[in-house]
Amino acid sequence: MTTAAVDSTKPELAELGRRLAFLAPLAALVVFQRVVYPAPLGVVVGGGLVGARIALIALGIALVYRANRIVNFAQGDLGAVPATLGVMLVVAWNWNYWIALIVGLVAALVLGVLVESLIIRRFFTAPRLVLTVATIGIAQLLAGGALFIPRAFGDTSFGTRLDPPFEASFEIGGTIFNANDVLTMLVVPVCLVSLALFLQRSTIGVAITGAAERADRAFTLGIPVKRLHTVVWVVAAVLAFLGMFLRAGAVGLPVGEVLPPTFLVQALAAAVFGRFERFTTIAAAAIGLGIVDQAMTFQAGNRPAYNDAVLFGIVLVGLLVTRRSRSSTRIDSDASTTWQATREVRPIPREMRRLPEVLWGRAALWAVLGTFVLTLPSWLSTSRINLATIIVIFGIVAASLVVLTGWAGQVSLGQMAFVGVGAAVGGALTDHRNWDLALALVLAGLVGAGAAVIVGYPALRRRGLTLAVATLAFALFTSSYLLNRTVFPDWLPGRRIDRGAILGIELSSESAMFYASLAVLALALAMVVGLRRSRTGRVLIAIRENERAARAYGVNATRTQLAGFALSGFLAAAAGALYVHQQTGLSADPYLPQRSLEVFTMVVIGGLGSLPGALLGATYVHSVDFFLPNEWQFLATGVGLLAVLLMFPSGLGGVLADVRDGGLRRIAARRGLVVPSLLADVRVDDAAAADEPPPEDVLLAAGELAEQAEVGDGGHHAGGTDDKARAELQS
């Protein structure tokens, strides 16, 4: 072969390599499976079919991400509702399989239209992170709806597997496949090809791809962006329905869960490998994950907990080895670092702090609040004191989320996993080694801080919303593996443990436990307030608003955010050490991924960035848990979350701040004070209308207000968030 011929083949090989690059995750996962978990060919093929069904969910997540730039955590439930309807038609009413499939498909179309038009469209101008949080509320709402569908049919046969629609069977490597598997082999490739043709060849598909990067700009050019988003959600709902309906024929359909955790985490892991954008890579990764999962299940003595542990490891590796595409760097950064719903309560203006009305008002408020809280055990029943203690403990967890999400701008959907780690460590130290609870709290907090750094670092390398995926996988790993007594029979605390003592004070009574938890909450709030007033806290806010501007000032953003992760993990784990003693034992149920979503919901309802609001959110959610049956709690969390995001974007804490500021404005008006930070009622126009030159202090106030408006309007002025970041750093 001549040199010229060799040189001509190099570009061809390079082009072939680029075209086959999407198979890299599949190849890597298959090699991992063959080396670590060898299995017969039939098991591998069955795993590929499991992964193919996962791929439909993952592709729906990627499609919504491409159009809306959000991670849709409701994707599994978006398909579970119409799939449950179709399954019940077959199981309860004995309908024909194909008719039920068509009815479920129509229901998926309608559901996609309703979700987008009634909920998603309301957040068209909201920050992408706010819309991502809204999908959590949608997931809880849809899961509640799916729970009631079987009851409407008079059947509660959860997990029912559909019979094959026709007779067909064949064997590969000792594994028998039936008609349901044949349907998966046919439907999934058709969906993949149809989706590719739709996005590349159709006018609507090309418009969706073109409008994905800048929806607001496309909207101004006359492109019907909202209509395109409706199409996207309809297609995503159809993909989710097909994935869940095919799954019902293979392994049954779990009904009534807030999220199918393993199924959703596998889909999100596949999306991570494909950077939420590369559809072929996502499909290949999903098939590879299914193969690994089934090969692990095939191993002798395998437990499902091992599968979840390996899945968590794969998610972390995927975050470490995959890089973001350059085209999405700016978009992801803008979406993840701008949380306009995070409204921190401003301090009382300096001009008014020493006014008698303000001083006496603050003193009276603290006196009433302190008296109310400290006297709770004297007039509450034992069960109510128990509830109050739980609210106090989860107030600490809420404070940890304020640091991580409200100030650092990182979404954590696995905060209860860190609570579970602290519960395991703290409970083991007091139960096995008879440590004082105070020392156990400190060590449990340090372990939680380390876990938060380990989970958070890979996500920081990718930025965007990947921390939400990593923490959700960690929540599944913790509840299924770390807190599994069959895996760690000797390390975990017992199902029943003594509460012991803290600093020598016995905690045998409910009142003693309440006061001890209240003292720890006070210390936690002091730590959080101290962080916010420090340079680290100001830098966290600056990074949240504009990381690039903060880095331009020489800030080590990674180190600062890891410090925020560490403090958040410390507080959550310390709360876990308290919680396991309050519950007098350890079980995995309180630390399931669904509980982490509830914790995140309570902080959003209270108001991210507001410590008083976070405490109010904890009170609201756990009071609902106490008084409402389980099947109705989605009305408080799912519907409550969406209602707060729509009507009170700043949460209950923002409502409290508005009430306080209203009172301060009235005091300022009565005294004739001009307080620019409160937007006082004295205006330059009023002075001009009276044919009098405006006083100098009014001009200064108007100028300061103009500067504040220009800085705060980061969404409409280039450099707005840069100015906010500079202000935080310079302060």
Helices and strands as residue ranges (DSSP letters): H 3-19, G 21-23, H 24-36, H 41-68, H 75-91, H 97-118, G 120-123, H 128-152, E 169-172, E 175-178, H 179-201, H 203-211, H 215-220, H 225-250, H 261-273, H 279-298, H 304-321, H 326-337, G 350-352, H 356-374, H 376-379, H 382-401, I 402-407, H 415-432, H 437-462, H 466-477, I 478-482, E 501-502, E 505-506, H 510-533, H 535-545, H 547-552, H 557-582, G 589-591, H 593-606, H 611-627, G 630-632, H 634-647, H 651-671, G 676-678, H 684-689, H 696-712, H 720-730
